[in-house]
Structures are given as C-alpha cells and as structure tokens.
Amino acid sequence: MNIEFLCKNYEPSDKLKAVIDKKVQKLDKYFVDDTRIKIVLKKGNTRSTDDLYTLELTIMLDSSVMRAEVTSDNMYSNIDLALPKLEKQIIRHHKKIESKSKKFRAKDFSIVEESHEEPEEEKTVVRSKSYTLVPMTMDDAIEELELLGHNFYVFLNKATKSVNVLYQRNDGNYGLIETIV
C-alpha cells in the first residue's frame, strides 16, 4: 500500500504520522500492494473556528475512489472515526462487485457479518426528472442553486459549452464538476 501525506495549514508530528500509518496499514488486508491511499491533514478552514482538524482518507482503485472525511478538535480521534467509515465502504464495494461477478482488485478475504447490523436494502431510482439545459454563466448557476435551495445544480456552461454540476460543499463554499467529452 502506497501512502501519501498532504498537509494544509498543519504540520503533523512524526508520532502522529506513525500512528496514522500503522492504523491505515490495517486496511492492507483488503488490497493488493500497489493500491494508493492519500491522507490529507488540515487545520481550520471551517466557518466557525480554526481549532478544528480535518482528516481525509482517499483510496484510489482502478475503477473507483473511496473517501472518508472527519473533522473534530483532535487529529488522533479523527483517524479512529475515519477508518470505520472507509472500511464500511470497502466492504460494501466488495459485495457490490462480487454480486455483479466482476473482478475486484482485492485480496481474498472473508467478510465477518455482524449480527447487530440490519441488512441493507437495495437502492433503486424512485424519481426521475428531465429538463432542457439552458446555457448560463457560473454566477447565474449559483443564483439558481440558492433560489432552489438544493445542494447541487446541473447546467450548461455558457463559456465552455459543457455540462457542469455546481454543488454546495460542507464548508459552505461551492464546488464545480466539469464534464469532458
């Protein structure tokens, strides 16, 4: 497993890096050796205070990306909160791929079923919408997003002539996903 640390407004101690590395290495049992994991450590950049620390774990596979993000006042507790989230995603991903009988880049392992968990219901599309995309600027899209009160908005970018998705991030700012054809 290849681990890459990225720090923003935060300088982690060697002890913290060692603890994170040791705990993340436990995920190695699910993957082959060349799997990449990116760990982002940040301080502040939240609306209310600068005393919060954020830890992001991102695992990049050939066919998908799994990610967990946790924010609290202690970086050591963040790793203990993020790893179970990521492990749950790994197991769910493995089950989904296994059920579709596709090749998964994971090592063979047995999933221990916990008796206190309720079985997950299969998710289906319960509503479908269609509408004509109107070319608009980014500012127009932000205005539409705020007017609708949704957390994302799909629009045709007037400048690039491509379909974009504007979304509201957890920190209150906006993110943009641009399609490339």
Secondary structure, DSSP 4 states (H G I P E B T S, - for coil): -EEEEEEES----HHHHHHHHHHHGGGGGGS-TT-EEEEEEEE--SSS-S--EEEEEEEE-SS-EEEEEEEES-HHHHHHHHHHHHHHHHHHHHHHHHHTT---SSPP-PPPPPTTSPPPPPP-----------EE-HHHHHHHHHHHT-SEEEEEETTT-SEEEEEE-TTS-EEEEE---
